[in-house]
Amino acid sequence: MQALPLHRPPILRSLHSRLSLSISSMTSSVLLPSMKISFSALDSSKSFNSSSFRHGIRSFNPKNIDKSRVFMSVSVGSRTTVDDALFADYKPTCAFLFPGQGAQAVGMGLEAQILPAAADLYNKANDILGFDLLDVCTNGPKDKLDSTVISQPAIYVTSLAAVEVLRARDGGQQIIDSVDVTCGLSLGEYTALAFAGAFRTHQLTGHDIQSVGHLLDAAFRDTRSDKPDQMNTYKPSFEDGLKLVKLRGEAMQEAADAAKSAMVSIIGLDSENVQLLCDAANEEVDEENKVQIANFLCPGNYAVSGGVKGVEAVEAKAKSFKARMTVRLAVAGAFHTSFMEPAVSRLEAALAATEIRIPRIPVISNVDAQPHADPDTIKKILARQVTSPVQWETTVKTLLTKGLKKSYELGPGKVIAGIVKRMDRSADMENIGA
C-alpha cells in the first residue's frame, strides 16, 4: 500500500506530562505509542529494542517544547491503554481546516493535474473507487458530483491534494511542519485525521538505539536532518482514510434513501431562536418528521435537519421568528440526526477493521469540540458523528480563544474561511485550493 508523505509537526511539551505508569516491583513497560522501552527505574540509563520503534515522532526544537507533548500510553498485560486527554490543554498557533460536503464544485482538482504529487492521489483513488475521480471533479456533471457517494470522497481527495499544492509552494513544507492542530467540518474530520497520521501503515526501519536519551534524541530529531528517512517508521495512510470515506458516503446515502428527510440553513437567528423555531415546527408534525439543529456553524448560520414535512414547517415559520432567510441544502437527507442511525452499524464495522493510531497533533472532534488521543474513543466518536450535531461554532471559538494565530482552509470552496471571518474579522485565514 502506498502512502502519503509524512507531515512533520513541531513537537513536544513534556516527557512526563499525563504519563500514567503501572510499575511492578522494579520493572515497567512504557509505550511512546508502539515504541516500547523496558527499564528498571525511571531515572537511570536503560536499553531497548529499536525494532519496536514504530511512530515517527520526528521534529524537535527546544524553543517549541511548550507546543505539544510526547505521546504516551501504558501497556497493561496484552492491552495498551491510552490517555484520551493527552491533548486536553493544547495551545494552537497554526491550524489546517478541512471542508465538508457541500464545498464541492465542478472544476475542482484542475491544479492537481499539473502537480504530480497531487495527481497521484487521484490515481490512487481511482483504484479504490472504481472510476475516474479527477474527471468527475473537473468535468462533472454537477448532479453526479453532488451525490453523497461521490462528493464525500471527492472532497477528501481534493483537500489532501491541496496539501500537496501547498507543499510545492516556496515555504510550503515549513507551513505544513508548523501546523499544531487540525479539524474538519463533518466529512472533513476524516481528512484531518488522515493529515494527522491517524490512519497508518507500518514501515519498520531505524537504528539500534542504546538508551532512553538516544531514543528521545532520535524521536525528536529535526526534520531537516540529512537522513530524515531513517526515522520514517510510519506513514499516514491516504488509502485507509479514503476507504472509510467511501463507505461513509454509501452508508449515509442508503440511510437517506430509507426515509424522506432534508436539511435547511437558517440565516440571521441565534442558536436559541433556531431551537425555538424547531420546537414550533415540531408541534405541527408527527414523530417521523421532527427536526433538530444539525450543524452549529457560526452565529447567525445554523443548519436544521429532519423529516421533509418538519423542514417545510421550519421554512414556513422562519420569517415569523425574524430569520433573514432559509436555504434548502442540496444534500441527500437529514445528516447529523437519528435519520442516519442505519449508517452507524456499517461505520462501526468498518472502523473496527481499520487501524487507527494516536494522531500526531490534536484533531478536534465534531461531536464534542474536543481533541481525542485514544484510538478506540476516536472510532466511537466517528461512528456517532453522523447522528450527532456538528459543534463547529464551539470548535472555532475555542481555537480563537486559545490563541490561534494562523489558519489555512485546504480544499474546495471558501465556506470555512467565511465562518472563521464571521466569528473574528481579524482572523488570519488563507485558502489553499487544488
C-alpha positions as CSV (number, residue, x, y, z in Angstrom):
1,M,0.0,0.0,0.0
2,Q,1.4,3.4,-1.0
3,A,1.1,6.2,1.5
4,L,1.2,10.0,1.8
5,P,4.5,11.7,2.6
6,L,4.9,12.1,6.4
7,H,3.8,15.5,7.7
8,R,6.1,16.7,10.4
9,P,4.7,18.8,13.3
10,P,6.6,20.9,15.9
11,I,7.0,18.7,19.0
12,L,6.6,18.3,22.2
13,R,5.7,19.6,25.6
14,S,6.8,17.4,28.5
15,L,8.2,13.9,28.6
16,H,6.3,13.1,31.8
17,S,3.0,15.0,31.2
18,R,-0.1,12.9,31.6
19,L,2.1,9.8,31.9
20,S,0.5,7.1,34.0
21,L,2.7,4.2,34.8
22,S,1.9,0.8,36.2
23,I,5.1,-0.2,37.9
24,S,5.5,-3.8,39.1
25,S,8.5,-4.1,41.5
26,M,11.4,-2.6,39.6
27,T,10.4,-3.1,36.0
28,S,8.0,-1.0,33.9
29,S,6.9,-1.2,30.2
30,V,6.2,2.2,28.7
31,L,4.9,2.8,25.2
32,L,5.5,6.0,23.2
33,P,2.8,4.7,21.2
34,S,4.1,1.4,20.0
35,M,7.6,2.4,21.0
36,K,8.4,0.1,23.8
37,I,11.1,0.8,26.4
38,S,11.8,-1.6,29.2
39,F,13.8,-0.4,32.2
40,S,14.3,-1.0,35.9
41,A,13.9,2.6,37.2
42,L,12.7,5.8,35.6
43,D,15.8,7.9,36.1
44,S,18.7,5.6,35.2
45,S,20.2,4.7,31.9
46,K,18.3,1.9,30.0
47,S,18.2,-0.1,26.8
48,F,15.5,-1.2,24.4
49,N,14.9,-2.9,21.1
50,S,14.7,-0.4,18.2
51,S,12.5,-2.8,16.2
52,S,9.6,-1.7,18.4
53,F,10.1,2.0,17.4
54,R,7.1,2.4,15.2
55,H,5.8,6.0,15.4
56,G,7.8,8.7,13.6
57,I,7.7,11.5,16.2
58,R,10.3,13.3,14.3
59,S,10.7,17.0,14.7
60,F,12.1,18.6,17.9
61,N,13.2,22.1,18.6
62,P,13.8,23.2,22.2
63,K,12.0,26.5,21.5
64,N,8.9,24.6,20.5
65,I,8.8,22.3,23.5
66,D,5.8,24.0,25.0
67,K,3.6,23.5,21.9
68,S,2.9,19.8,22.1
69,R,3.7,16.7,24.1
70,V,5.2,13.3,23.9
71,F,2.5,10.8,23.2
72,M,2.5,8.1,25.8
73,S,0.4,5.1,26.7
74,V,0.7,2.2,29.1
75,S,0.9,-1.4,28.4
76,V,-1.3,-3.4,30.8
77,G,-0.8,-7.1,30.1
78,S,-1.7,-7.5,26.4
79,R,-3.8,-4.4,26.4
80,T,-2.5,-0.9,25.7
81,T,-4.3,1.9,27.3
82,V,-4.1,5.5,26.1
83,D,-4.8,8.7,28.0
84,D,-7.6,10.1,25.8
85,A,-6.9,13.6,27.3
86,L,-3.3,13.8,26.1
87,F,-4.2,16.9,24.0
88,A,-6.6,18.5,26.5
89,D,-4.5,21.6,27.2
90,Y,-3.4,22.1,23.6
91,K,-2.2,25.6,22.6
92,P,-2.9,26.1,18.9
93,T,-0.8,28.5,16.8
94,C,-1.3,27.2,13.2
95,A,-4.3,25.2,12.1
96,F,-5.3,23.3,9.0
97,L,-9.1,23.3,8.5
98,F,-10.8,20.9,6.0
99,P,-14.2,21.4,4.3
100,G,-17.2,19.1,4.4
101,Q,-19.9,18.0,1.9
102,G,-21.4,21.0,0.1
103,A,-18.0,22.5,-0.7
104,Q,-17.7,20.6,-4.0
105,A,-17.8,22.4,-7.3
106,V,-17.2,21.3,-10.9
107,G,-13.7,22.3,-11.8
108,M,-12.0,21.4,-8.5
109,G,-8.9,19.4,-9.0
110,L,-7.7,21.4,-12.0
111,E,-4.4,22.5,-10.3
112,A,-3.8,18.9,-9.2
113,Q,-3.5,17.8,-12.8
114,I,-0.2,19.7,-13.2
115,L,1.3,18.7,-9.9
116,P,2.5,15.0,-9.9
117,A,2.2,14.5,-6.1
118,A,-1.4,15.8,-6.1
119,A,-2.4,14.0,-9.3
120,D,-1.1,10.8,-7.8
121,L,-3.7,10.9,-5.1
122,Y,-6.5,10.9,-7.7
123,N,-4.8,8.0,-9.4
124,K,-4.7,6.0,-6.2
125,A,-8.3,7.0,-5.5
126,N,-9.4,5.6,-8.9
127,D,-8.3,2.1,-7.9
128,I,-10.3,2.3,-4.7
129,L,-13.4,4.0,-6.1
130,G,-13.5,2.2,-9.4
131,F,-14.0,5.3,-11.5
132,D,-12.0,8.4,-12.7
133,L,-12.5,10.7,-9.8
134,L,-10.5,13.6,-11.3
135,D,-12.6,13.5,-14.4
136,V,-15.8,13.9,-12.3
137,C,-14.2,16.7,-10.3
138,T,-13.1,18.7,-13.2
139,N,-15.8,18.0,-15.7
140,G,-18.9,17.0,-13.7
141,P,-21.7,16.7,-14.4
142,K,-22.8,18.7,-11.3
143,D,-25.6,16.4,-10.3
144,K,-23.1,13.4,-10.3
145,L,-20.5,15.3,-8.3
146,D,-23.1,16.5,-5.8
147,S,-24.2,12.9,-5.0
148,T,-23.2,11.9,-1.5
149,V,-21.4,8.8,-2.6
150,I,-19.1,10.8,-4.9
151,S,-18.9,14.2,-3.3
152,Q,-17.5,12.9,0.0
153,P,-14.5,11.0,-1.5
154,A,-14.0,13.9,-4.0
155,I,-13.7,16.4,-1.2
156,Y,-11.5,14.2,0.9
157,V,-9.0,13.6,-2.0
158,T,-9.1,17.2,-3.3
159,S,-8.4,18.5,0.2
160,L,-5.4,16.3,0.6
161,A,-4.3,17.3,-2.9
162,A,-4.4,20.9,-1.7
163,V,-1.9,19.9,1.0
164,E,0.4,18.8,-1.8
165,V,-0.3,22.1,-3.7
166,L,0.8,24.0,-0.6
167,R,3.8,21.7,-0.1
168,A,5.0,22.6,-3.6
169,R,5.0,26.3,-2.9
170,D,8.1,28.2,-1.7
171,G,8.0,27.8,2.1
172,G,5.1,25.3,1.9
173,Q,6.8,22.5,3.7
174,Q,7.7,24.9,6.6
175,I,4.0,25.8,6.9
176,I,3.0,22.2,7.0
177,D,5.6,21.5,9.6
178,S,4.3,24.3,11.7
179,V,0.7,23.1,11.9
180,D,-0.1,22.0,15.5
181,V,-3.9,21.5,15.4
182,T,-6.3,20.4,12.7
183,C,-10.0,19.8,12.3
184,G,-12.6,19.4,9.6
185,L,-16.3,20.1,9.1
186,S,-18.2,16.8,9.2
187,L,-16.6,14.8,6.4
188,G,-13.5,17.0,6.9
189,E,-12.8,15.3,10.2
190,Y,-11.7,12.2,8.3
191,T,-9.4,14.4,6.2
192,A,-8.0,16.0,9.3
193,L,-7.3,12.6,10.8
194,A,-5.6,11.5,7.6
195,F,-3.4,14.6,7.7
196,A,-2.6,13.9,11.4
197,G,-1.5,10.4,10.6
198,A,-4.3,8.6,12.5
199,F,-4.8,6.1,9.6
200,R,-1.4,4.4,9.4
201,T,0.6,1.7,7.8
202,H,3.8,0.3,9.2
203,Q,7.2,0.7,7.7
204,L,9.7,-0.6,10.3
205,T,13.2,1.0,9.9
206,G,15.6,2.8,12.2
207,H,18.8,2.5,14.1
208,D,19.8,0.4,17.1
209,I,19.3,3.0,19.8
210,Q,21.1,2.3,23.0
211,S,19.4,4.4,25.7
212,V,16.3,6.4,26.5
213,G,18.3,9.5,25.9
214,H,19.3,8.4,22.4
215,L,15.7,7.3,21.8
216,L,14.4,10.8,22.5
217,D,17.2,12.4,20.5
218,A,16.2,10.3,17.5
219,A,12.5,10.7,18.0
220,F,12.7,14.4,18.3
221,R,15.3,14.8,15.5
222,D,14.9,18.0,13.5
223,T,13.2,17.1,10.2
224,R,16.0,18.9,8.3
225,S,18.3,16.0,9.2
226,D,20.5,14.9,6.4
227,K,18.9,11.4,6.8
228,P,15.3,12.0,7.8
229,D,14.0,8.9,6.1
230,Q,15.8,6.7,8.5
231,M,13.3,7.7,11.1
232,N,10.3,7.2,8.8
233,T,8.8,4.3,10.9
234,Y,5.2,5.0,9.9
235,K,3.4,6.8,7.1
236,P,-0.1,8.3,7.2
237,S,-2.3,6.1,5.0
238,F,-4.3,8.0,2.4
239,E,-6.0,4.9,1.2
240,D,-7.3,3.7,4.6
241,G,-8.9,7.1,5.1
242,L,-10.4,7.1,1.6
243,K,-11.9,3.6,2.1
244,L,-13.7,4.8,5.3
245,V,-14.9,7.9,3.5
246,K,-16.2,5.9,0.6
247,L,-18.1,3.6,2.9
248,R,-19.4,6.6,4.9
249,G,-20.8,8.2,1.8
250,E,-22.5,5.0,0.7
251,A,-23.9,4.3,4.2
252,M,-25.3,7.8,4.6
253,Q,-26.9,7.7,1.1
254,E,-28.6,4.4,2.0
255,A,-29.9,5.9,5.2
256,A,-31.2,8.9,3.4
257,D,-32.9,6.7,0.8
258,A,-34.7,4.9,3.6
259,A,-36.8,7.9,4.7
260,K,-37.9,11.3,3.3
261,S,-35.7,13.9,5.0
262,A,-33.9,17.1,4.3
263,M,-31.7,19.9,5.6
264,V,-32.2,23.7,5.6
265,S,-29.9,26.6,6.7
266,I,-31.4,29.2,8.9
267,I,-29.7,32.6,8.4
268,G,-30.0,35.5,10.7
269,L,-31.0,33.9,14.0
270,D,-29.0,32.9,17.1
271,S,-29.0,29.3,18.2
272,E,-31.6,29.8,20.9
273,N,-34.1,31.2,18.5
274,V,-33.4,28.5,15.9
275,Q,-34.2,25.9,18.6
276,L,-37.4,27.8,19.4
277,L,-38.2,27.6,15.7
278,C,-37.6,23.9,15.6
279,D,-39.8,23.4,18.7
280,A,-42.6,25.3,17.0
281,A,-42.3,23.3,13.8
282,N,-42.2,20.0,15.8
283,E,-45.6,20.8,17.3
284,E,-47.1,20.5,13.9
285,V,-45.6,17.3,12.6
286,D,-45.5,13.6,13.7
287,E,-42.5,11.9,15.3
288,E,-41.1,10.8,12.0
289,N,-40.9,14.4,10.7
290,K,-39.4,16.1,13.7
291,V,-36.4,18.4,13.2
292,Q,-33.4,19.5,15.2
293,I,-30.3,21.7,14.8
294,A,-27.7,19.5,13.0
295,N,-24.9,22.0,12.3
296,F,-23.9,24.7,14.7
297,L,-21.8,26.6,12.1
298,C,-21.4,30.1,13.4
299,P,-23.6,32.9,14.9
300,G,-26.5,33.6,12.5
301,N,-26.0,30.4,10.5
302,Y,-27.3,27.1,11.7
303,A,-28.5,24.0,9.7
304,V,-31.7,22.2,10.7
305,S,-32.3,18.5,9.7
306,G,-35.3,16.3,9.9
307,G,-38.3,14.9,8.1
308,V,-39.4,16.7,4.9
309,K,-42.6,17.9,6.5
310,G,-40.8,19.2,9.5
311,V,-38.3,21.1,7.3
312,E,-41.2,22.6,5.4
313,A,-42.7,23.8,8.6
314,V,-39.4,25.4,9.6
315,E,-39.3,27.2,6.3
316,A,-42.9,28.4,6.6
317,K,-42.3,29.7,10.2
318,A,-38.8,31.2,9.7
319,K,-40.0,34.7,8.8
320,S,-42.2,35.0,11.9
321,F,-39.2,34.2,14.0
322,K,-37.3,37.1,12.3
323,A,-35.0,34.8,10.3
324,R,-33.4,36.7,7.4
325,M,-33.7,33.8,5.0
326,T,-33.7,30.0,4.7
327,V,-31.7,28.0,2.2
328,R,-32.6,24.4,1.4
329,L,-29.4,22.4,1.2
330,A,-28.5,20.1,-1.7
331,V,-27.8,17.0,0.4
332,A,-29.4,13.5,0.3
333,G,-31.1,13.7,3.7
334,A,-31.1,14.7,7.3
335,F,-27.4,14.3,8.1
336,H,-26.3,14.5,11.8
337,T,-29.6,13.3,13.2
338,S,-31.2,10.0,14.1
339,F,-32.2,9.6,10.4
340,M,-28.6,8.5,9.9
341,E,-28.8,5.7,12.5
342,P,-28.8,3.0,9.8
343,A,-25.4,4.1,8.8
344,V,-23.9,3.7,12.2
345,S,-23.6,-0.1,12.3
346,R,-21.8,-0.1,8.9
347,L,-19.4,2.6,10.1
348,E,-18.7,0.7,13.4
349,A,-17.8,-2.4,11.5
350,A,-15.5,-0.6,9.1
351,L,-13.9,1.3,11.9
352,A,-13.4,-1.8,13.9
353,A,-11.4,-3.3,10.9
354,T,-9.3,-0.1,10.5
355,E,-6.1,0.5,12.4
356,I,-6.3,4.0,14.0
357,R,-3.3,5.4,15.9
358,I,-2.8,8.3,18.2
359,P,-2.8,11.4,16.0
360,R,0.5,13.2,15.9
361,I,-1.3,16.6,16.5
362,P,-4.7,17.4,18.1
363,V,-7.7,16.7,15.9
364,I,-10.8,18.4,17.1
365,S,-14.0,16.3,17.1
366,N,-17.2,17.5,15.6
367,V,-19.2,15.7,18.3
368,D,-17.8,17.5,21.4
369,A,-15.4,20.1,20.0
370,Q,-12.5,18.3,21.9
371,P,-9.3,16.6,20.8
372,H,-9.0,12.9,21.5
373,A,-6.0,10.7,21.6
374,D,-7.3,7.2,22.4
375,P,-7.9,5.3,19.1
376,D,-10.9,3.4,20.5
377,T,-12.5,6.7,21.5
378,I,-11.8,8.2,18.1
379,K,-13.6,5.2,16.5
380,K,-16.6,5.5,18.7
381,I,-16.8,9.3,18.0
382,L,-16.6,8.8,14.2
383,A,-19.4,6.3,14.3
384,R,-21.5,8.7,16.4
385,Q,-20.7,11.7,14.3
386,V,-23.2,11.0,11.6
387,T,-26.1,11.1,14.1
388,S,-24.7,14.0,16.3
389,P,-24.9,17.7,15.8
390,V,-21.7,19.3,14.4
391,Q,-20.2,21.6,17.0
392,W,-18.2,23.7,14.6
393,E,-19.1,27.1,16.2
394,T,-17.6,25.9,19.5
395,T,-14.6,24.4,17.8
396,V,-13.7,27.7,16.0
397,K,-14.5,29.8,19.1
398,T,-12.2,27.6,21.2
399,L,-9.3,27.8,18.7
400,L,-9.6,31.6,18.6
401,T,-9.9,31.8,22.4
402,K,-6.8,29.6,22.9
403,G,-4.7,32.0,20.8
404,L,-4.8,30.6,17.2
405,K,-2.6,32.9,15.1
406,K,-3.0,31.5,11.5
407,S,-5.4,29.2,9.7
408,Y,-5.5,27.5,6.3
409,E,-8.6,26.1,4.6
410,L,-7.4,23.3,2.3
411,G,-9.7,22.0,-0.3
412,P,-12.6,23.2,-2.5
413,G,-14.7,26.3,-1.6
414,K,-14.4,29.0,1.0
415,V,-17.1,28.1,3.4
416,I,-14.8,27.6,6.4
417,A,-13.0,30.8,5.8
418,G,-16.3,32.7,5.7
419,I,-17.3,31.1,9.0
420,V,-14.0,32.0,10.7
421,K,-14.1,35.5,9.4
422,R,-17.7,35.9,10.6
423,M,-16.6,35.0,14.1
424,D,-13.4,37.1,14.0
425,R,-12.9,39.6,11.2
426,S,-9.2,40.0,12.2
427,A,-8.5,36.2,11.9
428,D,-5.5,35.4,9.7
429,M,-7.0,32.9,7.2
430,E,-5.8,31.6,3.8
431,N,-7.5,29.4,1.3
432,I,-5.4,26.7,-0.5
433,G,-7.3,25.0,-3.3
434,A,-6.4,22.3,-5.7
